[in-house]
């Protein structure tokens, strides 16, 4: 069986994504997928995610972020793929 393909993504989510438990939703989803990195609110009202892990798991997180938690209204999700760094030990909410 081939080794999993590792990936890193920088994700920016816009819409009604602050004050609706979006960061907790992202953290729960990332942890369920075994991903590492973090999520933070942006000054412009969006949410930013940096994530690393198995490519398929990162893609599943992105799909979940396009939906968001019940009270969110996701308008746009921008994804920039990057080379994994291995710098994260877990997935956290950054303040």
C-alpha positions in Angstrom: 0.0 0.0 0.0 1.5 3.4 -1.0 2.2 6.0 1.7 -0.5 8.7 2.0 0.1 11.9 0.1 0.7 14.7 2.5 -0.6 18.2 1.8 -0.8 21.7 3.3 -3.5 24.2 2.6 -4.0 27.9 3.5 -7.8 28.5 3.5 -9.8 31.7 3.9 -13.5 31.5 4.4 -15.8 34.5 4.0 -19.4 35.2 4.8 -21.2 35.1 8.1 -18.5 33.0 9.8 -17.7 34.8 13.1 -19.9 34.5 16.1 -21.4 31.2 14.8 -19.0 28.7 16.3 -17.1 28.3 13.0 -13.7 27.9 14.6 -14.9 25.2 16.9 -16.6 23.5 13.9 -13.3 23.7 12.0 -11.3 22.3 14.9 -13.7 19.4 15.5 -13.8 18.5 11.8 -10.0 18.7 11.5 -9.4 16.6 14.6 -11.9 14.0 13.4 -9.8 13.8 10.1 -6.5 13.6 12.0 -5.3 16.9 10.7 -2.8 19.4 12.2 -2.7 23.2 12.1 -5.0 25.9 13.3 -7.9 28.3 12.7 -8.3 32.0 13.6 -10.7 34.9 13.0 -9.5 37.6 10.6 -9.9 41.3 11.1 -12.0 41.4 7.9 -14.7 39.2 9.3 -13.5 36.0 7.7 -11.9 32.9 9.1 -8.4 31.6 8.2 -7.3 28.0 8.4 -3.8 26.5 8.0 -3.9 22.8 7.8 -1.6 19.8 7.1 -2.2 16.1 6.7 -3.3 13.4 4.3 -4.5 15.1 1.1 -7.9 13.3 1.1 -8.5 14.4 4.7 -7.6 18.0 3.8 -10.0 17.9 0.9 -12.8 16.6 3.2 -12.1 19.5 5.7 -12.4 22.0 2.8 -15.7 20.4 1.7 -17.0 20.7 5.3 -15.8 24.4 5.5 -17.9 25.2 2.4 -21.0 24.2 4.4 -20.0 25.4 7.9 -22.0 25.0 11.2 -25.8 25.6 11.2 -25.7 29.4 11.8 -22.9 30.1 9.3 -23.5 31.5 5.9 -20.4 30.7 3.8 -20.0 33.0 0.8 -16.6 32.0 -0.4 -13.8 29.6 0.3 -10.3 30.3 -1.1 -7.7 27.6 -1.0 -4.0 27.9 -1.6 -2.1 24.6 -1.7 1.4 24.7 -0.3 4.2 22.2 0.6 3.8 20.6 4.0 6.1 21.8 6.7 5.4 19.4 9.6 5.5 22.2 12.1 2.2 21.5 13.8 1.6 18.8 16.4 -2.2 19.2 16.6 -5.1 21.4 15.5 -5.8 24.5 17.6 -7.9 27.6 17.7 -5.5 30.5 17.5 -6.4 33.8 19.2 
